[in-house]
Structures are given as structure tokens and as C-alpha cells.
Amino acid sequence: MSASNLRELLIEELKDIYDAEQRITKALPKMAKAADSQELKTAFQEHLRQTEQQIKRLEQVFDELDEPAKRKECKAMVGLLEEGEELMDEEDNPSDVLDAGLITAAQKVEHYEMAAYGSLRTWADLLGESKVVNLLQTTLDEEGETDKKLTEIAQSLNIEAMQDEDMERGEGEEVPVRATKRNHRSS
């Protein structure tokens, strides 16, 4: 990447996330098809529609900055999506375990996007691009909501996966739902 100032860095990173979003639109239908849980399928389908809107929003950002909407390969997204593909290619995964893995793969993508959009929004703000800031903040908010929704789905599906695992081991009892807290020590 060649950027000699913050505006050039903003443009380069916009090209990167623009590519990432395009790739996500190809991955989400596959993830929805692979998911067993109807709730998870629906979440992936809804996020596909949302991602298509986010791509249009990015095109508005490029317009606001008087730049052509171009893609630059997002190597991070390529890697994250490959991890998800590998998971879906495993034929021995029980459906609830696959669903748990798909949620993790999707949340890795969401966290990458949130980091990217947060930085882009901050840079646009520093550059005085208020319309761009608003467009990027809208997408950042959507990504955060998607992450929260995936966490909610995971809470129930992960318990089901654990119960199935206990049944396989012959324990036959339901796993109690417990909230765990980590103890943090101050240095």
C-alpha cells in the first residue's frame, strides 16, 4: 500500500473494505445454505441484504470523496472466508457443531469489519468529511448489531451442541445454563 497522507490511506482502506464486502456477499449464501438452524439461516440471509446496502453506501462514500469505487484485494477477508469454507467442507461435523463454527467464522468477519469501519470513520472525521462519517457510522452500527445478534444465537446453539456432546458421552443430563465471570486482578 502506498499512502503518503491520511486521505490516501482512507482511500486505500476504503478499496480494501469494498472488496471485503463484495466477497462477503458471495460467502453469506453458502453459509446460509450450510447452517442447520433456521434462526441462523435467516440471520445470514438478512445480513446479505444488509451487506448489499453497505456496498451501495460505500459507493456513496467514494462519490463524496470524488474517487472511483475500486476494489483492492482484502487479504484478511480472503483468509477469514477461507476458514469458513474449510469448516463447511468438513463432512463429519454434526449440524449443531457446524452452526457454532459458522457463528464464530461470521463473528470474526464482523469484528474485522468493525475495526475497519471504526478507523475509516475516525479518519474521515479528522479530514472534515462529515457526510462520509455519517455513512460509515451507519455501517459500523449495523455491523455491531449483527455481531450482537450472532452472539444471541450462539448462546442457545452452543448449549445445544454441548448437550449433544454430553449425550454422546453417555452423561444424559442437560447442561445447566450458567453465566461465567472471569476474575480480573489488578496489577
Secondary structure, 3 states (H helix, E strand, C coil): CCCCCHHHHHHHHHHHHHHHHHHHHHHHHHHHHHCCCHHHHHHHHHHHHHHHHHHHHHHHHHHHCCCCCCCCCCHHHHHHHHHHHHHHHCCCCCHHHHHHHHHHHHHHHHHHHHHHHHHHHHHHHHCCCHHHHHHHHHHHHHHHHHHHHHHHHHHHHHHHHHHHHHHHCCCCCCCCCCCCCCCCCCC
